[in-house]
Amino acid sequence: MNIEIERDGDRVRLVPAGSFDLSHAATAMGVLERLRPAVEGCQSVELDLAKLARLDGTGAVLLARLLDRLEAMGHRTQVVAGNSEAARLIALYRERRSDRLPASRRVSVLAQLGGLASQVPRSAAAVLDFLGRFAAAVPKAIAAPGSVNWGSLPALMQEVGADSFVVTGAANLLVGVIIAFLGISQLGRFGAVSFVPELVIVAQFRELGPLVTAIVVAGRSGAGFAAEIATMKVSEEVDALRSLGFDPMRWLVLPRCLALVVAVPLLTWIGDALAVFGGFVATTAITNIPPRAYLIGTGEAITATHFFTGLIKTPFLALAIALIACGHGLTATGGAAGVGARTTAAVVRSIFSVIVINSLFTFFYVFMGI
């Protein structure tokens, strides 16, 4: 097997000879790879099939790829029909390749928006279906407690609560420092630095505490839940649970929802305390406010309204994170790539949902005058 090369100016004629078939595929690939120096500087390449002794599907694919590669390099290619059957087979494979890899075309912004809008009803139906199945699973779990994997709850609580404590605590501590610095820089212009303790309490307890904690939990525990369940889905462990008579909603989703609903309020409460400490350290370090005066101002600012308006949000934020993470995990397909895609989507949508829910609570509190 070889390929004869005939060059005439800027035109090259390639004449494959011998058997280009599956049994000689390795040799054929080596021969084709050595052709690049021979065609450099030419404009047109002709493929003469007259001396082919045998050509099967593998050989046709190799020669079709050779022609595609030459055209991609800027050469004009032509098949000389010395062997009509071989030429037809090569053309057939080139046609199939062009069908699978259509030429990319630019899609207008309106077309992209239309495509997204067309997916909204289907996505909404899937979300409502998942929420409905979860709502139906709750009374069934109460009626049959043995259908819930209660044994996994302590490990889930540790994963969501104890293991997340350092990250959420540090985030809230720094948020308290940032609020104090902003308060000092802005209120100091009016000689109102004494209001910094109240600013830290109001901003942290009502808004930033629940929001920051939920975002950190969504990025950490939400991603973990989505990846874990997605891996079980693509490895058919979820199907195995169904075949054994276990409902994934009760066995997998419900314990994770309970773990988050219990742990996130606790993390928020601890984060609020650390944020107050961060504000205390920052304010007393760069201003003349005595520590005792700051503590008195903090005690006066802490009210049940400020405390509970923020804490009431946290179970709803936690439930949204758990449902989104588990829902994306249960819809994963396609192996490792599908697991990664579902995990990424779960984190993004969880964080967005947390911000939306927090905003809705804020609007409600403003409307009610709370």
Residue pairs with C-beta under 8 A, 6 or more apart in sequence:
1 16
1 17
1 18
1 19
1 20
1 24
1 27
1 28
1 31
2 16
2 17
2 18
2 31
3 14
3 15
3 16
3 17
3 31
3 32
3 35
4 14
4 15
4 16
4 17
4 51
5 12
5 13
5 14
5 15
5 35
5 38
6 12
6 13
6 15
7 13
7 38
7 42
10 41
10 42
10 43
10 44
11 42
11 43
11 44
11 45
11 46
12 38
12 39
12 42
12 44
12 45
12 46
13 45
13 46
13 48
13 80
14 35
14 45
14 46
14 47
14 48
15 48
15 50
15 51
16 47
16 48
16 49
16 51
16 52
16 63
17 51
17 52
17 53
18 24
18 51
18 52
18 53
18 54
19 53
19 54
19 55
19 59
20 28
20 52
20 54
20 55
20 56
20 58
20 59
20 60
20 62
20 63
21 54
21 55
21 56
21 58
21 59
22 56
22 57
22 58
22 59
24 59
25 58
25 59
25 62
28 59
28 62
29 62
32 62
32 66
35 66
39 45
39 70
39 73
39 75
42 75
43 75
43 76
44 75
44 76
44 77
44 78
45 70
45 75
45 76
45 77
45 78
46 77
46 78
46 79
46 80
47 63
47 66
47 67
47 77
47 78
47 79
47 80
47 90
48 80
48 82
49 55
49 79
49 80
49 81
49 82
49 83
49 86
49 87
49 90
50 80
50 82
50 83
51 82
52 83
52 86
55 63
55 83
55 85
55 86
55 89
57 89
57 93
60 86
60 89
60 90
60 92
60 93
61 93
63 90
64 90
64 93
64 94
64 97
67 77
67 79
67 90
67 94
68 94
68 97
70 77
71 77
79 87
79 90
79 91
81 87
126 331
127 327
130 323
130 327
130 330
131 323
133 249
134 249
134 253
134 254
134 323
136 249
137 247
137 249
137 250
137 253
137 254
138 254
140 147
140 247
140 250
141 147
141 148
141 250
141 254
147 246
147 247
147 250
147 251
148 250
148 251
148 254
148 255
149 250
149 251
149 252
149 255
150 255
152 255
153 255
153 258
153 259
156 255
156 256
156 259
157 259
157 262
157 263
159 221
159 224
159 259
160 217
160 221
160 259
160 260
160 263
160 264
161 259
161 262
161 263
161 266
161 267
164 216
164 217
164 220
164 221
164 263
164 267
165 267
165 270
167 216
167 220
168 212
168 213
168 216
168 217
168 267
168 270
168 271
169 267
169 270
169 271
169 274
171 212
171 213
171 216
171 271
172 204
172 208
172 209
172 212
172 213
172 270
172 271
172 272
172 274
172 275
172 278
173 271
173 274
173 275
173 277
173 278
174 278
175 204
175 208
175 209
175 212
175 275
175 278
176 200
176 204
176 274
176 275
176 276
176 277
176 278
176 279
176 282
177 278
177 279
177 281
177 282
179 199
179 200
179 203
179 204
179 208
179 275
179 279
180 196
180 199
180 200
180 278
180 279
180 280
180 282
180 283
181 282
181 286
183 193
183 195
183 196
183 199
183 200
183 283
184 193
184 196
184 282
184 283
184 286
184 287
187 193
187 195
187 196
187 199
188 287
193 283
193 287
193 289
194 289
194 293
194 297
195 297
196 279
196 283
196 287
196 289
196 294
196 297
197 279
197 280
197 283
197 294
197 297
197 298
197 301
198 297
198 300
198 301
200 275
200 276
200 279
200 298
200 301
201 276
201 298
201 301
201 302
201 306
202 301
202 306
204 272
204 275
204 276
204 279
204 310
205 272
205 302
205 306
205 307
205 309
205 310
206 306
206 309
206 310
206 362
206 365
207 310
207 358
207 362
208 275
209 268
209 271
209 272
209 275
209 310
210 268
210 310
210 311
210 313
210 314
210 317
210 358
211 354
211 355
211 358
212 271
213 264
213 267
213 268
213 271
213 314
214 264
214 268
214 314
214 317
214 318
214 321
214 354
214 358
215 351
215 354
215 355
217 260
217 263
217 264
217 267
217 318
217 321
218 321
218 325
218 347
218 350
218 351
218 354
219 347
219 351
221 260
221 321
221 325
222 321
222 322
222 324
222 325
222 346
222 347
222 350
223 325
223 343
223 346
223 347
225 256
225 322
225 325
225 326
225 329
225 346
226 325
226 326
226 328
226 329
226 342
226 343
226 346
226 347
227 329
227 339
227 342
227 343
228 329
229 238
229 252
229 325
229 326
229 329
229 330
229 332
230 328
230 329
230 330
230 332
230 338
230 339
230 342
230 343
231 332
231 339
232 238
232 252
232 329
233 329
233 330
233 331
233 332
233 333
234 332
234 333
234 334
234 335
234 336
234 338
234 339
238 248
238 252
238 330
241 248
241 251
241 252
242 248
248 330
252 326
252 330
253 322
253 323
253 326
253 330
256 322
256 325
256 326
257 318
257 319
257 322
257 323
257 326
259 322
260 318
260 319
260 321
260 322
261 315
261 318
261 319
261 322
263 318
264 314
264 315
264 317
264 318
264 321
265 311
265 314
265 315
265 318
268 310
268 311
268 314
269 311
272 307
272 310
276 298
280 291
280 294
280 295
280 298
283 289
283 294
284 290
284 291
284 294
305 370
309 361
309 365
309 370
312 361
313 357
313 358
313 361
316 357
316 361
317 354
317 357
317 358
320 350
320 353
320 354
320 357
321 350
321 353
321 354
324 346
324 349
324 350
324 353
325 346
325 350
327 346
328 342
328 343
328 345
328 346
328 349
329 342
329 346
331 342
332 338
332 339
332 341
332 342
334 341
